[in-house]
Amino acid sequence: MAHLQLVKQTSSGLLLPATPESGDFLRSVKIGEWIHADFKRVRNYAFHKRFFKLLQLGFDYWTPTGGTVTSREQKLISGFVNFL
């Protein structure tokens, strides 16, 4: 299976090869030959990077820094354990 990278450069909707490898593959296809493809857009890298940085910020902000036991309670528990 070939992976092609095509770019739309004209207003008529014509897709042109974006890489030399894509151009080589398209030259090997005969005129009139049918090919089937599933198209998807490439992700915007800058947006993707910002989104995951925002997730990291949210995780850092809402992650609790302390435990559920306060230092005073911890002292009481430690004293009780030493008593036993």
C-alpha atoms as one frame of an Amber mdcrd trajectory, in Angstrom:
protein
   0.000   0.000   0.000   1.369   3.372  -0.973   1.065   6.430   1.241   0.627
   9.552  -0.840   0.852  13.153   0.227  -1.187  15.402  -2.009  -1.774  19.130
  -1.870  -4.579  21.189  -3.390  -2.951  24.096  -5.205  -5.540  25.125  -7.765
  -9.070  26.486  -7.493 -10.319  23.704  -9.787  -9.783  21.136  -7.006  -6.865
  19.349  -8.650  -4.631  17.473  -6.189  -0.900  17.531  -6.918   1.854  15.382
  -5.363   3.483  17.065  -2.358   6.574  14.822  -2.223   8.839  13.249  -4.854
   7.767   9.770  -3.687   4.123  10.636  -4.308   5.026  11.937  -7.746   6.882
   8.710  -8.587   3.871   6.624  -7.606   1.460   8.769  -9.625   3.714   8.518
 -12.687   3.572   4.717 -12.401  -0.253   4.751 -12.521  -1.563   4.431 -16.080
  -3.909   7.062 -17.506  -7.497   5.967 -16.978  -6.587   3.513 -14.215  -8.778
   3.713 -11.129  -7.240   4.008  -7.684  -9.082   4.022  -4.350  -8.011   6.194
  -1.410  -9.143   7.204   2.071  -8.267  10.855   2.642  -7.595  12.605   5.933
  -6.082  15.940   6.830  -2.753  16.292   8.577  -2.993  17.571  12.149  -1.888
  21.081  12.938   1.318  20.477  14.922   1.336  23.874  16.670  -2.259  23.426
  17.884  -1.549  19.828  18.923   1.462  20.995  20.966  -0.542  23.767  22.676
  -3.399  21.407  23.497  -1.157  18.898  25.261   0.666  21.696  27.101  -2.743
  22.884  28.338  -3.562  19.354  29.524  -0.241  19.228  31.392  -0.975  22.611
  33.002  -4.396  21.396  34.150  -2.929  18.177  35.535  -0.207  20.065  37.427
  -2.720  22.585  38.805  -5.327  20.109  40.018  -3.003  17.399  41.334  -3.072
  17.517  45.140   0.293  18.272  46.738  -0.463  16.955  50.185  -1.988  13.783
  51.489  -5.408  13.327  53.018  -3.863  13.141  56.495  -2.660  16.415  58.012
   0.676  16.598  59.816  -1.118  16.903  63.174  -3.146  13.755  62.466   0.003
  11.963  61.290   1.689  12.819  64.600  -1.302  11.415  66.518  -1.312   8.206
  64.451   2.450   7.732  64.859   2.130   8.201  68.623  -0.674   5.649  68.786
   1.318   3.110  66.741   4.326   3.577  69.027   2.028   3.070  72.042   0.887
  -0.308  70.678
